[in-house]
C-alpha cells in the first residue's frame, strides 16, 4: 500500500530530514502564522479604510491580494525571483509588515498592527536561514 505523497504530485522531490526540521522549527511555524495574520490584518484594514461599503469590499480584497503578490514574488522560499541574500530579504519582509501595520494604525487598529509587525519581525529574525 502506498502512502499519499503530495510533494510528488506537485513535481517536487521528497523533503529531506533537514528540510522537515527547518519547516517545523518553532520560529518557522511562528513566521508562517505571522504571515497568515498579516494577510488577515490587511483584509480587516482594507475593510475599515473603505467609506462606502463597495469601497470597503474592494479594499478588503485588494490589500491582502497585494500583500500575497509581493510576498509570493520576492519572499516565498520557492519563488523564481526570491531575494536570496538573508538581510535584504529580512528587511523587505519587515517592510511589508510595517506598511500593513501603519495602514492598520490609520484604520484604528494600532495595537493589532504593532503586535503583528513585532511578532513577524521577531519570528523571521529567529527563523532558520532557509526561510
C-alpha positions as CSV (number, residue, x, y, z in Angstrom):
1,X,0.0,0.0,0.0
2,X,1.5,3.4,-1.0
3,X,1.4,6.5,1.1
4,X,0.0,9.7,-0.2
5,X,2.9,12.0,-1.1
6,X,1.7,15.4,-2.1
7,X,5.2,16.6,-3.0
8,X,5.4,14.0,-5.7
9,X,2.1,15.1,-7.2
10,X,3.4,18.7,-7.3
11,X,6.6,17.6,-9.1
12,X,8.9,18.1,-6.1
13,X,11.4,15.8,-4.6
14,X,10.7,14.2,-1.2
15,X,11.8,16.6,1.6
16,X,15.0,15.7,3.4
17,X,15.3,15.5,7.2
18,X,16.9,18.9,7.3
19,X,14.1,20.4,5.3
20,X,11.5,18.9,7.7
21,X,13.4,20.2,10.7
22,X,13.6,23.7,9.1
23,X,9.9,23.7,8.3
24,X,8.8,22.6,11.8
25,X,11.3,24.8,13.7
26,X,9.2,26.8,16.2
27,X,10.3,30.1,14.7
28,X,9.4,28.9,11.3
29,X,5.9,28.0,12.5
30,X,5.6,31.4,14.2
31,X,6.8,33.1,11.0
32,X,4.1,31.2,9.0
33,X,1.4,32.2,11.5
34,X,2.6,35.8,11.3
35,X,2.3,35.7,7.5
36,X,-1.3,34.5,7.8
37,X,-2.0,37.1,10.4
38,X,-0.5,39.7,8.1
39,X,-2.9,38.8,5.3
40,X,-5.9,38.8,7.7
41,X,-4.9,42.2,9.1
42,X,-4.6,43.6,5.6
43,X,-8.1,42.4,4.8
44,X,-9.6,43.8,8.0
45,X,-7.6,47.1,7.5
46,X,-9.0,47.4,3.9
47,X,-12.5,46.8,5.2
48,X,-12.1,49.5,7.8
49,X,-10.5,52.0,5.5
50,X,-13.3,51.9,3.0
51,X,-16.0,54.6,3.4
52,X,-18.9,53.4,1.2
53,X,-19.5,49.6,1.5
54,X,-18.4,48.8,-2.0
55,X,-15.0,50.6,-1.4
56,X,-14.6,48.7,1.8
57,X,-15.2,45.4,-0.1
58,X,-12.7,46.4,-2.8
59,X,-10.0,47.4,-0.3
60,X,-10.6,44.2,1.7
61,X,-9.8,42.2,-1.4
62,X,-7.1,44.4,-2.9
63,X,-4.9,44.9,0.1
64,X,-4.4,41.3,1.1
65,X,-4.0,40.4,-2.6
66,X,-1.2,43.0,-2.9
67,X,0.5,41.5,0.2
68,X,0.2,38.0,-1.2
69,X,1.6,39.0,-4.6
70,X,4.5,40.9,-3.1
71,X,5.3,38.2,-0.7
72,X,5.0,35.4,-3.2
73,X,7.1,37.2,-5.8
74,X,10.1,38.2,-3.6
75,X,10.0,36.4,-0.3
76,X,8.4,32.9,-0.8
77,X,11.0,30.1,-0.5
78,X,10.2,28.6,-3.9
79,X,9.8,31.9,-5.8
80,X,11.9,32.3,-9.0
81,X,12.5,35.9,-8.1
82,X,13.2,35.4,-4.4
83,X,15.6,37.9,-2.7
84,X,18.4,35.4,-2.0
85,X,20.6,37.3,0.5
86,X,19.3,36.9,4.0
87,X,19.5,40.5,5.4
88,X,17.9,42.3,2.3
89,X,15.2,39.6,2.4
90,X,14.6,40.1,6.1
91,X,14.4,43.9,5.7
92,X,12.0,43.5,2.9
93,X,9.8,41.2,4.9
94,X,9.8,43.6,7.8
95,X,9.0,46.5,5.5
96,X,5.8,44.6,4.3
97,X,4.8,44.1,8.0
98,X,5.5,47.7,8.8
99,X,3.5,49.0,5.8
100,X,0.5,46.9,6.8
101,X,0.9,48.0,10.5
102,X,0.9,51.7,9.5
103,X,-2.2,51.2,7.4
104,X,-3.8,49.3,10.3
105,X,-2.9,52.1,12.7
106,X,-4.6,54.6,10.3
107,X,-7.7,52.4,10.4
108,X,-7.8,52.4,14.2
109,X,-6.1,49.1,14.6
110,X,-2.9,50.4,16.2
111,X,-2.2,47.6,18.6
112,X,-3.1,44.9,16.2
113,X,-0.7,46.4,13.7
114,X,2.1,46.7,16.3
115,X,1.5,43.1,17.5
116,X,1.6,41.5,14.0
117,X,4.6,43.6,12.9
118,X,6.5,42.8,16.1
119,X,5.8,39.1,16.1
120,X,6.6,38.9,12.4
121,X,9.9,40.7,12.7
122,X,11.0,38.5,15.7
123,X,9.8,35.3,14.1
124,X,11.6,36.0,10.8
125,X,14.8,37.1,12.6
126,X,14.8,33.9,14.6
127,X,13.8,31.6,11.8
128,X,16.3,29.2,10.2
129,X,18.2,30.6,7.3
130,X,16.2,28.6,4.7
131,X,13.2,30.9,5.3
